[in-house]
Amino acid sequence: MSNQNNISKLKELPESIKQFGGLISIIIIIFLAFFILNKMFGQGDELVAKMKAEEEKIAQERKLNKLISSLPSGILVSFDGTDNFKLTDELYEAVCNATKLIPQRAIMGANFLNYRAHEIYTINGNKISETFVKWDKEKNKCFAGFVVSGKNVGVDETITVRGEALSFLSTGIDTRVYFIKNF
């Protein structure tokens, strides 16, 4: 009898209160469903790890960009005996890690010493498959290079030209490899 009284009391409530109660009930059901799904399928530890790695990468890039903007414009070198701005060992590593660009001038200079790479580079319309600038922790040196491939013109040969990045060009916005020593 008490259940019937409760049901009849609910039927007597105004329509707006019934609708509001229904809305609250749906919201509670949705939250409970997501809570249960979250418990069943976990927190996505892999996704969280990827997000943290991406955040660290972004923070590192900001730090490197701040460093690059503080460097003087012009040629930056890692050796003595020049009027250009000499990088300290720490700056040399930081500039190497911040550098992503290898201009055609540096590529042509490195190609000059590798005739077959120059030949494939010329045959395939001066196309570079890949460029890279990497810091070698063991040698404490910066290495830069590029890959040329003749596959798009029927030459089944791929050559990697690699050498020590001895100098960089600072534009104030970014840094570029200026000279690659590959002999």
C-alpha positions in Angstrom: 0.0 0.0 0.0 2.8 2.4 0.8 4.3 1.8 -2.7 0.9 2.7 -4.3 0.8 5.9 -2.1 4.3 6.8 -3.3 3.4 6.2 -6.9 0.2 8.2 -6.7 2.2 11.1 -5.0 4.6 11.0 -7.9 1.8 11.2 -10.4 0.5 14.3 -8.7 3.7 16.3 -9.0 3.9 19.1 -11.5 5.1 18.2 -15.0 8.3 20.4 -14.7 9.4 18.6 -11.6 8.9 15.2 -13.3 11.0 16.3 -16.3 13.7 17.7 -14.0 13.8 14.4 -12.1 14.0 12.5 -15.4 16.9 14.7 -16.5 18.8 14.1 -13.2 18.2 10.3 -13.5 19.6 10.2 -17.1 22.7 12.2 -16.0 23.3 9.8 -13.1 22.9 6.8 -15.4 25.4 8.3 -17.9 28.0 9.0 -15.2 27.6 5.5 -13.8 28.0 3.9 -17.2 31.2 5.9 -17.9 32.5 5.0 -14.4 31.9 1.3 -15.0 33.5 1.5 -18.5 36.5 3.3 -17.0 36.9 0.6 -14.3 36.6 -2.2 -16.9 39.0 -0.8 -19.5 41.5 1.0 -17.3 42.9 4.4 -17.3 44.8 4.2 -20.6 48.3 4.1 -19.1 49.8 3.9 -22.6 47.9 7.0 -23.7 49.0 8.8 -20.5 52.6 7.8 -21.2 52.4 9.1 -24.8 50.9 12.4 -23.6 53.6 12.9 -21.0 56.3 12.2 -23.6 54.7 14.7 -26.0 54.5 17.3 -23.3 58.2 16.8 -22.5 59.1 17.0 -26.2 57.2 20.3 -26.5 58.9 21.7 -23.3 62.3 20.7 -24.7 61.5 22.4 -28.1 60.4 25.6 -26.3 63.7 25.6 -24.4 65.7 25.1 -27.5 63.7 27.8 -29.4 64.5 30.2 -26.5 68.2 29.2 -26.8 68.2 29.7 -30.6 66.6 33.2 -30.4 69.4 34.2 -27.9 72.2 33.2 -30.3 73.7 35.9 -32.6 72.7 35.7 -36.3 75.3 34.3 -38.6 77.7 31.4 -38.7 78.2 29.4 -35.5 81.2 27.1 -35.3 82.4 24.5 -32.9 86.2 25.0 -33.4 88.8 27.7 -32.8 90.6 29.8 -35.4 87.7 31.8 -36.9 86.0 35.2 -36.5 82.6 33.5 -36.4 80.8 32.9 -33.1 82.4 29.9 -31.3 79.9 27.6 -29.5 80.8 26.2 -26.1 80.5 22.4 -25.8 77.1 22.8 -24.1 75.8 25.2 -26.8 77.2 23.0 -29.6 75.1 20.0 -28.3 72.0 22.2 -27.8 72.3 23.7 -31.2 72.8 20.3 -32.7 69.6 19.0 -31.0 67.7 22.1 -32.1 68.7 21.9 -35.7 66.4 20.2 -38.2 67.3 21.8 -41.5 70.1 21.0 -43.9 70.1 23.6 -46.8 71.2 22.7 -50.3 74.5 24.5 -49.9 75.6 22.0 -47.2 74.2 19.1 -49.2 76.1 20.1 -52.3 79.3 20.6 -50.3 79.0 17.1 -48.9 78.0 15.7 -52.3 81.2 17.1 -53.8 83.2 14.5 -51.9 80.9 11.6 -52.8 80.7 11.4 -56.6 78.1 8.6 -56.7 75.8 10.4 -54.3 76.1 13.6 -56.4 75.3 11.5 -59.5 72.2 10.0 -58.0 71.2 13.4 -56.6 71.5 15.0 -60.1 69.7 12.1 -61.9 66.7 12.1 -59.6 66.0 15.9 -59.9 67.9 17.0 -56.8 65.5 15.1 -54.5 66.6 14.1 -51.0 64.8 11.1 -49.4 65.7 12.0 -45.8 67.8 14.4 -43.8 69.0 14.0 -40.3 70.9 15.9 -37.6 71.8 13.8 -34.5 74.0 14.3 -31.5 76.4 11.3 -30.8 76.9 11.1 -27.1 79.8 8.7 -27.3 81.9 11.0 -29.5 80.4 14.3 -28.2 79.9 15.4 -31.8 77.1 16.4 -34.0 76.5 14.4 -37.2 74.4 15.5 -40.1 73.5 13.8 -43.3 71.0 12.9 -45.9 69.9 10.0 -48.0 69.6 10.1 -51.8 67.8 7.4 -53.7 67.5 6.7 -57.4 64.5 4.3 -57.1 62.1 6.9 -58.6 64.3 7.1 -61.7 65.0 3.4 -62.1 68.4 3.2 -60.3 68.2 0.7 -57.5 70.7 2.4 -55.2 70.4 4.4 -52.0 73.3 6.3 -50.6 73.6 7.8 -47.2 76.0 10.7 -46.9 77.0 11.4 -43.3 79.5 13.6 -41.7 80.3 15.9 -38.8 78.4 19.1 -38.7 81.1 21.6 -38.0 79.2 24.8 -38.3 75.6 26.1 -38.3 73.8 29.1 -39.6 71.7 31.0 -37.1 68.9 33.1 -38.6 67.5 34.2 -35.3 64.4 32.0 -35.9 66.1 28.7 -36.5 69.4 27.0 -37.1 70.6 25.2 -40.2 73.6 23.0 -40.8 76.2 25.2 -42.6 79.0 22.8 -43.3 79.3 19.0 -43.2 82.8 17.4 -43.0 82.4 14.0 -44.5 85.9 12.8 -45.4 
